[in-house]
Amino acid sequence: MRTLGFLLYFIPVSLVAQIGAKTQQGKITGIWQNNQFGYQMTLMLNEGGTGEFDGEAITYSVTASSLSITQAGTATTYSYALAGNSLTLSGGDLDQKVTFTKSGSSAVPESVVQTSESKSGSSLIGVWSGNGETIEFKSNGQCVYLGNSFAYEESQGHITLTTAQGKAMFAYAIVGNQLNLTANGQKVSYTRGVGNVSPSGTNTAGGNVAQELVGKWCWTSTTTTNSGGTSSSQCIVLNANGTYEYSSERSMDTNTNSFYAGTNAQGSDRGTWYVQGDRIYYNSQSRGQGSYQLQKVNHPKTRDPMIVLDGEPYVTFYQKPSW
């Protein structure tokens, strides 16, 4: 597999196939995993007879020695045996016995199983680059891939994306600065960060330094009252070599017959940037990696070009032609 998009395309189709070589745990409820075939399979059996098989909804019923799983309207019955943290299935559409291990048991490799954690502290959060593309996991539960946003959840060494076609589940493991995603026996790897900008302006993550964006872009806001006012400004300088500089300033003053006071605050940052699709990616010295949705529009009155970053408009500081 070359890209995550490849996985997203094929997962819904593969999940329609019967369980063939997949399942996991005992009571019999829980999360069960098997990776004896070179890829990880996950079966979640919830209380009440519902569950998921690698992200696809299923229902099931249990007797003393058989487990019947219904997926995509097709029911398959297996013989099963429980022994400690192992669930062994046979019969049904299986050519041989398949043994699953309960997620969280000592038999599951630590590189595969990770405990649930709040997204704000997750090691998954950030931008990952590889295969000529980037994928970003945000702390607000959104995953950005090829300009599209998907809601995601992470638990027990798995990422579940909510797509227009339904839910898609990936096994994941983070080893050092590398993120490995696996589904349907196929694996793709990404490296943490937005990649490096080459002298030619091409980013190793598959984006580029869009020369039409090079320049200084500013956002300003001023309010005035009889007793004072506030002024705020933010400016971004996007350089042709793939670096950027950011500055901000905010001032406030109060002026009455009996009292005068004023405040002033400034901020700055710098880093690297590049564009991929309709997003601009940055690697900030103070904030780390991230991205904004990028739009190019003209000012409705002056027709000056603007860039809009996640809904915030920045107008060109120097004279530039309209988009």
C-alpha positions as CSV (number, residue, x, y, z in Angstrom):
1,M,0.0,0.0,0.0
2,R,1.3,3.4,-0.9
3,T,-1.1,5.8,0.7
4,L,-3.8,6.1,3.3
5,G,-6.2,7.0,0.5
6,F,-5.6,3.5,-0.8
7,L,-6.6,2.1,2.5
8,L,-9.7,4.2,2.8
9,Y,-10.8,3.1,-0.6
10,F,-10.5,-0.6,0.0
11,I,-11.4,-1.0,3.6
12,P,-15.2,-0.7,3.2
13,V,-15.1,-3.4,0.5
14,S,-12.9,-5.8,2.5
15,L,-15.0,-5.5,5.5
16,V,-18.0,-7.0,3.6
17,A,-16.0,-10.2,3.3
18,Q,-16.7,-12.7,6.1
19,I,-14.5,-13.0,9.1
20,G,-12.1,-15.5,7.2
21,A,-9.2,-15.0,9.6
22,K,-10.1,-12.6,12.3
23,T,-11.5,-12.3,15.9
24,Q,-10.6,-11.9,19.7
25,Q,-11.1,-12.4,23.7
26,G,-13.1,-14.0,26.4
27,K,-16.1,-13.8,28.5
28,I,-16.8,-13.6,25.5
29,T,-17.1,-9.8,25.4
30,G,-14.1,-7.6,24.9
31,I,-11.6,-6.6,22.2
32,W,-9.7,-9.5,20.5
33,Q,-6.8,-9.3,18.2
34,N,-4.8,-11.6,15.9
35,N,-1.7,-10.9,13.8
36,Q,-0.5,-14.4,12.9
37,F,-1.1,-13.7,9.2
38,G,1.2,-10.6,9.1
39,Y,-1.5,-8.0,9.8
40,Q,-3.6,-7.2,12.8
41,M,-7.3,-8.1,12.9
42,T,-9.7,-6.8,15.5
43,L,-13.0,-8.1,16.7
44,M,-14.9,-6.1,19.3
45,L,-17.7,-8.0,21.1
46,N,-19.8,-5.7,23.2
47,E,-22.4,-6.6,25.9
48,G,-25.8,-7.0,24.4
49,G,-24.8,-8.8,21.2
50,T,-23.4,-5.9,19.2
51,G,-19.8,-5.2,18.1
52,E,-17.4,-4.3,15.3
53,F,-15.1,-6.2,13.0
54,D,-12.2,-3.9,12.0
55,G,-14.6,-1.0,12.2
56,E,-17.6,-2.6,10.5
57,A,-20.7,-3.1,12.6
58,I,-21.7,-6.7,13.5
59,T,-24.2,-8.5,15.7
60,Y,-23.5,-11.8,17.4
61,S,-25.0,-14.5,19.5
62,V,-23.3,-17.2,21.6
63,T,-24.2,-20.7,22.8
64,A,-22.1,-23.0,24.9
65,S,-19.7,-23.8,22.1
66,S,-20.7,-21.7,19.0
67,L,-20.4,-18.1,18.1
68,S,-22.6,-16.7,15.3
69,I,-21.5,-13.4,13.7
70,T,-23.8,-11.4,11.3
71,Q,-22.0,-8.9,9.1
72,A,-23.5,-7.1,6.1
73,G,-26.6,-9.3,6.4
74,T,-24.6,-12.6,6.3
75,A,-24.5,-14.9,9.3
76,T,-21.5,-17.2,9.9
77,T,-21.3,-19.7,12.8
78,Y,-18.0,-20.7,14.4
79,S,-17.0,-23.2,17.1
80,Y,-15.1,-21.4,19.8
81,A,-13.0,-22.2,22.8
82,L,-11.9,-19.9,25.6
83,A,-8.7,-20.4,27.6
84,G,-7.5,-17.5,29.7
85,N,-6.9,-14.6,27.4
86,S,-7.2,-16.7,24.2
87,L,-10.2,-17.1,22.0
88,T,-9.9,-19.9,19.3
89,L,-12.3,-20.0,16.4
90,S,-12.8,-22.9,14.0
91,G,-15.3,-24.0,11.3
92,G,-17.5,-21.5,9.5
93,D,-15.5,-19.9,6.7
94,L,-12.1,-20.7,8.3
95,D,-9.8,-23.2,6.8
96,Q,-7.9,-23.6,10.0
97,K,-8.2,-22.7,13.7
98,V,-7.5,-19.0,14.5
99,T,-6.5,-17.9,17.9
100,F,-7.1,-14.4,19.1
101,T,-5.6,-12.7,22.2
102,K,-7.5,-10.3,24.4
103,S,-6.4,-6.7,24.0
104,G,-4.5,-5.5,26.9
105,S,-3.1,-8.9,28.0
106,S,0.6,-9.5,28.3
107,A,0.5,-11.7,25.2
108,V,-0.1,-8.6,23.0
109,P,3.1,-6.9,21.9
110,E,3.6,-3.5,23.6
111,S,4.4,-1.9,20.2
112,V,0.8,-2.7,19.0
113,V,-1.3,-2.1,22.1
114,Q,-1.6,1.4,23.5
115,T,-4.0,2.5,26.2
116,S,-6.6,5.1,25.6
117,E,-5.6,8.6,26.5
118,S,-6.9,12.1,26.2
119,K,-6.1,13.4,22.7
120,S,-4.4,16.5,24.1
121,G,-1.7,14.3,25.5
122,S,-1.6,11.7,22.8
123,S,1.7,11.0,21.0
124,L,-0.4,10.7,17.8
125,I,-1.1,14.5,17.8
126,G,0.8,16.4,15.1
127,V,1.7,16.3,11.5
128,W,3.2,13.2,9.9
129,S,4.8,13.1,6.4
130,G,5.6,10.3,4.0
131,N,4.7,8.8,0.6
132,G,4.5,12.3,-0.9
133,E,1.7,13.4,1.4
134,T,0.9,14.5,5.0
135,I,-1.6,13.4,7.6
136,E,-2.4,15.5,10.6
137,F,-4.1,14.4,13.9
138,K,-5.4,17.3,15.9
139,S,-6.2,17.5,19.6
140,N,-9.9,18.4,18.8
141,G,-10.5,14.9,17.4
142,Q,-10.1,15.8,13.7
143,C,-7.8,14.1,11.2
144,V,-6.8,16.1,8.1
145,Y,-5.7,14.2,5.1
146,L,-5.5,15.5,1.5
147,G,-7.4,18.6,2.5
148,N,-10.3,16.6,3.9
149,S,-11.2,16.4,7.6
150,F,-12.4,13.2,9.3
151,A,-13.5,12.7,12.9
152,Y,-11.3,10.1,14.6
153,E,-11.0,8.1,17.8
154,E,-8.0,6.2,19.2
155,S,-8.1,3.3,21.5
156,Q,-6.3,0.0,22.2
157,G,-3.7,0.6,19.5
158,H,-6.3,1.5,16.8
159,I,-7.5,4.6,15.0
160,T,-11.1,4.7,13.8
161,L,-11.9,7.3,11.2
162,T,-15.5,8.3,10.4
163,T,-15.8,8.8,6.7
164,A,-18.8,9.3,4.3
165,Q,-18.7,5.6,3.6
166,G,-18.8,4.7,7.3
167,K,-16.1,3.9,9.9
168,A,-12.7,2.7,8.9
169,M,-10.3,1.2,11.5
170,F,-6.5,1.1,11.3
171,A,-4.0,-0.6,13.7
172,Y,-1.3,1.9,14.5
173,A,2.1,1.9,16.3
174,I,4.5,4.7,17.0
175,V,8.1,3.7,17.1
176,G,10.4,6.7,17.7
177,N,9.4,9.4,15.1
178,Q,7.6,6.9,12.9
179,L,3.9,6.2,12.7
180,N,2.9,2.9,11.2
181,L,-0.7,2.4,10.0
182,T,-2.0,-1.1,9.0
183,A,-5.2,-2.3,7.6
184,N,-6.1,-5.2,5.4
185,G,-2.6,-6.6,5.7
186,Q,-1.1,-3.5,4.2
187,K,1.1,-1.0,5.9
188,V,2.0,2.6,5.4
189,S,4.6,4.6,7.4
190,Y,4.9,8.3,8.1
191,T,7.6,10.4,9.9
192,R,6.8,13.0,12.4
193,G,7.0,16.6,11.1
194,V,6.3,18.5,7.9
195,G,9.5,17.5,6.1
196,N,12.3,19.7,4.8
197,V,12.1,22.3,2.2
198,S,14.7,21.9,-0.6
199,P,16.3,24.8,-2.4
200,S,14.0,24.3,-5.4
201,G,11.0,25.1,-3.1
202,T,9.7,21.5,-3.1
203,N,8.9,19.9,0.3
204,T,9.9,16.4,1.0
205,A,6.3,15.7,2.2
206,G,4.9,16.3,-1.3
207,G,3.9,20.0,-0.9
208,N,5.6,23.1,-2.3
209,V,6.4,26.7,-1.5
210,A,3.7,28.4,-3.4
211,Q,5.4,31.4,-4.9
212,E,2.2,33.4,-5.4
213,L,1.8,33.5,-1.6
214,V,5.3,34.9,-1.0
215,G,5.0,38.3,0.6
216,K,3.6,40.0,3.7
217,W,0.0,39.5,4.8
218,C,-1.7,41.4,7.7
219,W,-4.9,41.3,9.7
220,T,-5.9,44.5,11.7
221,S,-8.7,45.4,14.0
222,T,-9.3,48.8,15.6
223,T,-12.1,50.0,17.9
224,T,-12.6,53.6,19.2
225,T,-14.9,54.9,21.9
226,N,-15.2,58.3,23.7
227,S,-13.1,56.9,26.5
228,G,-10.4,55.1,24.6
229,G,-9.9,52.2,22.2
230,T,-8.1,49.0,21.2
231,S,-5.9,48.1,18.3
232,S,-4.7,44.7,17.2
233,S,-2.6,43.5,14.3
234,Q,-1.0,40.3,13.1
235,C,1.3,40.0,10.1
236,I,2.9,36.9,8.4
237,V,5.8,37.2,6.1
238,L,6.0,34.1,3.8
239,N,9.5,33.9,2.3
240,A,10.4,32.3,-1.0
241,N,12.9,29.9,0.7
242,G,10.1,28.2,2.7
243,T,10.6,30.1,5.9
244,Y,8.2,32.5,7.6
245,E,8.1,35.2,10.3
246,Y,5.1,36.1,12.4
247,S,4.5,39.2,14.5
248,S,1.6,40.5,16.5
249,E,0.8,43.7,18.5
250,R,-2.1,44.7,20.7
251,S,-2.6,48.0,22.4
252,M,-5.4,49.4,24.5
253,D,-5.8,52.9,26.1
254,T,-8.3,54.6,28.4
255,N,-8.6,58.4,28.4
256,T,-11.1,60.2,30.6
257,N,-11.1,63.6,32.4
258,S,-9.7,62.0,35.5
259,F,-7.7,59.0,34.3
260,Y,-5.4,57.8,31.5
261,A,-3.7,54.4,31.0
262,G,-2.4,52.4,28.2
263,T,-1.1,48.8,27.6
264,N,0.9,47.3,24.8
265,A,1.8,43.6,24.0
266,Q,3.8,42.1,21.2
267,G,4.5,38.6,20.0
268,S,6.6,36.9,17.4
269,D,7.3,33.5,15.9
270,R,9.2,32.0,13.0
271,G,9.5,28.6,11.2
272,T,9.0,26.9,7.8
273,W,5.9,26.5,5.6
274,Y,4.6,24.8,2.5
275,V,1.3,24.2,0.7
276,Q,-0.4,20.9,-0.1
277,G,-3.8,20.9,-1.7
278,D,-6.0,23.5,0.0
279,R,-3.9,23.6,3.3
280,I,-0.8,25.5,4.4
281,Y,1.4,23.5,6.7
282,Y,3.9,25.1,9.2
283,N,6.6,24.0,11.5
284,S,6.8,26.6,14.2
285,Q,9.7,27.2,16.6
286,S,7.2,27.9,19.4
287,R,4.1,25.8,18.4
288,G,5.5,22.8,16.6
289,Q,3.7,21.4,13.5
290,G,0.2,22.2,12.3
291,S,-1.8,23.4,9.4
292,Y,-4.6,25.8,8.3
293,Q,-7.2,25.6,5.6
294,L,-6.1,28.0,2.9
295,Q,-8.3,30.1,0.7
296,K,-7.3,32.8,-1.8
297,V,-9.9,35.6,-2.2
298,N,-10.0,39.3,-3.1
299,H,-11.1,42.0,-0.8
300,P,-14.8,42.8,-1.6
301,K,-14.1,46.6,-1.9
302,T,-10.5,47.2,-2.9
303,R,-10.0,43.9,-4.8
304,D,-6.7,43.5,-3.0
305,P,-5.7,39.8,-2.8
306,M,-6.2,38.1,0.6
307,I,-5.3,34.7,2.1
308,V,-7.8,33.2,4.5
309,L,-6.4,30.9,7.1
310,D,-9.1,28.8,8.9
311,G,-11.5,31.7,8.3
312,E,-9.2,34.5,9.3
313,P,-8.5,37.0,6.4
314,Y,-5.0,38.5,5.9
315,V,-4.7,41.3,3.3
316,T,-1.5,41.8,1.3
317,F,0.7,44.5,2.9
318,Y,2.4,45.3,-0.4
319,Q,0.7,46.1,-3.8
320,K,-0.1,42.8,-5.6
321,P,-2.5,42.0,-8.4
322,S,-5.9,40.5,-7.6
323,W,-6.1,36.7,-7.7
